[in-house]
Amino acid sequence: MQPADKPTNVRWVVFSLACGTSWLLYLHRYSFALFKPELVKQWELSKTELGLLDGAFSIGSIGFQIPFGVAADAVGVRLVLTCLLVLGSVGLGMHAWAPSPKYLWPARLVFGIGQSAVYACLSRIAQTWFPPRIRTALQSTAAITFGRLGGLTANLILGGVVLGLYGVDWRVATNVMAAGGVIFAIAVALVFRNSPREQPLANEAEADLIDPPQAATADTPPRMSVSQMLRSLRPAAVPNFVWLNVQTILSTFADNIYSHWIPLFLWEVHQLKFGPLGLYSSLPLLGGAIAGILGGMLNDGCIAASGNRRWSRRVVAICGKGLAAVLLLAALAWYHNPYVFCWFLFAVKFFGDWSLATSWGVVTDIGGRATASVFAVNNTVAGIGLFAAPIVFGFVADHWGWPAVFVAVAVAYILCALSWLGIDSTQPLLDDRKPLSPGPQAGQIGQVG
């Protein structure tokens, strides 16, 4: 191969943008959990009221997953992701501008809309910019590891240093993060393109490395309409997709404890201030960040070694969620020692999140040319857990205490592990062999490379 034919490395720039997007998303999302003690002191909000505010975020996130996910397939990730990042940053800023609790409701709603389909966009990016043999590892690193690092940054740097050590007002910190989000959105719009072949800086060799050229025929149209996607749905694969949604609901329900409640738990039960509070609450997220890398590698390695994608996905997921449940119940023996308890949560989050890479891998396995839409549907249904968890956890904590909340999380992990017995990653959701009308049409979904 001549030097001029060597593949360029634009895909790694895209990978960096995906990592940055995930990091920013969770930095913004986890910050509200740190502000809860201040809201309790300033406005005397109960945990039930705080849970309902988180429910407002969930409504925005759930309600717009599918529209924006379908839009990402139809008009491209570049436009949709840029708009979402701007909208989410504006919603975050609205928290700081709220003069009373009632103004937090629209802030949480707009913020949820802005974060709704970001991961659907990242799923599409993983499929269009990276070959299948490394896709799960890179997808889990970008989405899970850097997402958890964003949450860790929120707890450790924002909570421990900015709010704790330097005593910066939470409203000032929020405005700075919102401005940073808008700047990052501009960078995405300037650099990112929807596919390697649309990016002028990526040569043909890199495009062929990601998406090997195939014989183009009239029977393989470049686009697929929404109605065509529905007609291509395989009835036999629907129960499989239902089980995938069940596990996602349960996993999302359990994960809410880390994104919305750990700082308040440490502040209320152990009277920790922002410095140690930020440090201890960051430990579970560190476990999740490590799991994001190792979980993806474990998936790809097991599939390569066994040649059995279905059982490789299942075993990794069942072991992860099962171990998370056992360790969380064991952690309650050290409930009154925040240091030991949070190190247990480090291990719980590690095993819980290594199976998250498996879930996202299954979406790309079965999604085909409508991966962003499939991911959006899956995440929308998962919104049941996203909406229910803060309301349930706030109510349970108010009436039965924090130990009951952690038991509820462990039960969700157990049920999630069992649900994987019904999931088969080798069952495509769509039948791409069905003939489709060639040529672009209104409302079409772009083909995945």
Order of alpha helices (4+ residues) and beta strands (2+ residues): alpha-alpha-alpha-alpha-alpha-alpha-alpha-alpha-alpha-alpha-beta-alpha-alpha-alpha-alpha-alpha-alpha-alpha-alpha-beta
